[in-house]
Amino acid sequence: MKILSYSLLKYFSLLLALIFTTSYLFYGMPGKNNLIILQIILGIIYIFFSVLEFTRQLKKEKLPNDRFFYFPLSFLSSKFIKLGAFTLACILLFISKSNLVFLAGLLLTVILADVLIFALRISKKVYYVSLFANYVLFSLEDEKQVFASHIKIIEYRYGVFYLQLKNGKIYTIQVAQVEKSQQNVFIEKFVLWVVCNKLHFTEEAKEKLANIIVEAI
C-alpha cells in the first residue's frame, strides 16, 4: 500500500471521529457509550496508520550515510510549546462540565500520535545535519538546504557556527547539539567543507579553528 493511502486512511479515521463527536454534541447520536467506543477504535486506527506511514516513508527515504544526529534547543523548545498548548487544551476540555469533554478524546489521539512519531524520529535519528558537496542539509520537521554559494561569511563563537547568508539571513549550527561522540568529527568535516567551497571565516573564527583549518588546507 502506498504512503499516500496510509495518510488518507489516517486522516479519514480522524475525520470520522470528528463527525461522530459533532453528531453527538448536536444531536445526541450515536450515544455516549457508543461514542467513547468509536473514539477509542478510530483513535487506535489513527495512531496505527500514523506509525505505519512514518515507517514506510523512512524505508523509502534515502538518508545520507554521512549525517550527524542534530537536535537544536530552539527546535526542542518549539516542539514542547506546541505539545504543551495541545495538552493544556486537552486538560481544559477534560475538566469541563459540558459535553465538550468528548473533544478532549480527539485532541488526546492527536497528541499521542505526535509524541509517538516524535520518539520514533529521535530513535531512528531522522533529525540531522548533513554536509553535501555544495550545500548543508538540515533535516528537522522539514528539510532545508543552505547552499555554499549563498553564504557570505561564517562566524564561530561558543561552539556555534553562524552561517551569514548574502540576503541577511543567519543559520546556526550548535555543535553541542550534535551527538557527543561525533562533535569533533563534525567540526573537522565542516571546516573542510568550508575550505573546499572557498568560503570565509571571520578573523575570530580563524583564530579558534586555526589548527583544524591548517589540516584542512
N, C-alpha and C positions, 0 to 999 in steps of 0.2 A: 504494500500500500504506500502511496506517495506521501511525502511530508505534508503537502497541501491538504490531503484528505484527513490526516491526523489533526491538523489545525482547524479544519472545518468542523470535524466531529467534536473537538474540544469546545469550540465556541457555541456550537449548536446545543450541546448539553447545558451550558451556562445560560443560553437564551431560553431554553425550555424551563429551567429552574426559575428564571426571572418571570416568565409568563405565568407559571403555576402560582408563584408567590403573589404577583399582581392580581391574579384572578381571586385568590383567597382574600386579599386586602379589600377588594371592591365588592366581591360577590359572595364571599364565604365558601367558595369552592376551590379545591376539592375536599375541604375539611382539614382541621388542624392536624390530626394524626397522620392522615394521608400525605399532607404537605411535608411534614417532617421526614417521612419515609422517602418521598420523592426527592427532597433536597439532599438527603444522605446518599441516595443512589446516584443522582446526577452529579453530585459533588465528587464522588469517587470516580465516576467516568471522566469528569473534567481533569482531575489530578492525574489519572492514569494516562490519558491521551497527552497531557502536558509533558509528562516524563517521557513517553514514547516519542513524541515529536522531537524533544531535545536529544535523545539518544540516537535516533535515526539521522537527525541533522548533523550530529557530531561525527557519525560514521562517514557521511558523505563529504563533510568539510575537510579541506586539505590544510591541516595545521602545519605551520613551518617547523622544520626539525630544530632549527637554531632559534628557539624562543625562550624568553625569560619570564617566569611567572611574576606578574606585576599587579599589585593591589594598593593603589594610592589612597591616602586617607580621605582626600576630597570625594572620591568615588564612594568609599565606605560610608562617609557621613551622609551623602545624598541618598544612599540606599536605605540607611537606617531612618532617615527623616520620612521617606516615602512609606516604609513599612510601619513606622510609628504613627503616621497620620491615619493609615488604614486600620491599624489596631485600635487606636483611640475611637475612631468612628464605630468600629465593631463593638467595643465595650459600651459605648453610649447607647447603641441600639439594643444591646443585650439587657441593660438595666432599665430600659424604658418600660413603661407600664401599658404600652399600646401594642397593637399587632405589628408595628414596625420592627419588633424583635425578630421577626422572620427574615427581614432583610440582612440581619447580622449573620445569618447562616450563609448567605451568598457571599458576603464580604469575607467570612472566615475561610470559605473554599478558595477564594482568590488569594488570600494571604498564605494559606498552607501550600498552595501550588507554587507561589512565588518564592517562598522560603526554601522549599524542596529543590526547585530548579537552581536557586542561588547556591545552595550547598553542593549540588552536583557540579555546577560550573567551577566551584572552588576545588573540589576533589579531582576534577579532570584537568585542572589548570588551564581553563579556557580564557581566563583573564591574563593577558600577557603583553609584553612589548617585544618586537622582533625587528632585527636590522636586515634590510634588503640592500641590493646594490646602490640604489639611488633614493631610497626613502625609508623612513621609520614607520612601522605599523603599530598602532595602539589598538588592542582588542579588549574592550571592556563590555558594556552593554551593546555598543555599536563599534564598528571599526573606523579608524581614522588614519589616513596616510599623510605623513608630513614629508614632502619631497625636499631633497637637499638643495635643489635649485631655488626653493622658496625661502631658505634660511639666510638671514643677514649675518648674524654673529651668535656665538654660543658662550654663555656665562656658566661658571661653576662655583657655587657657594654652598657651604654647609652640607655637602653631599647631595646637592640638587643641580641638575643640568637645566639651564634655561635656554630654550631654543627661540630666539627672537626672529620672527619672520619679517620679510620685506614689507608686508602690509600692516605691520604693527602688532600683530597677534603674538602671544608668547605661549609656548607649550613647555611644560616642565616634566622632567623625569626624576622622581625621588628615588635615589639609589637604595635608600633604607627600606623601601617598599618592594624591592626586588628580592627574590628568595635569597636568604642569607648566604647560603653556600655558593651562590652564583654572582654575588655583588662585585667582587674583584674582577671576575671574568667579564662581566658586563661592562665595567668601566674600561677595561683594556680593549674590548671589541668596539665599544662606542667611539673611543678615541681613534682607533684605527679607521673606523667608518668615516669620521670627520676628516682625517688626513687623506684618505682615498678619494673623498669627494671635494677636496681642496677648499674646505670651509675654514673659518677663522674662529679661534678662541679669543676672549678678552685677555688682556695682559695678566690680570689676576688669575684667570683660569690656567694660563700658560705656566705661571709660577707653581701652582698647586699640582699640576699634572705633568710637570717637566719631564720626570723620569719615564713616564708612560709614553709621552709624545716622542721622546728620543727613540725609544724602542720601536714605535710605530713607523717612524720615518726610516 
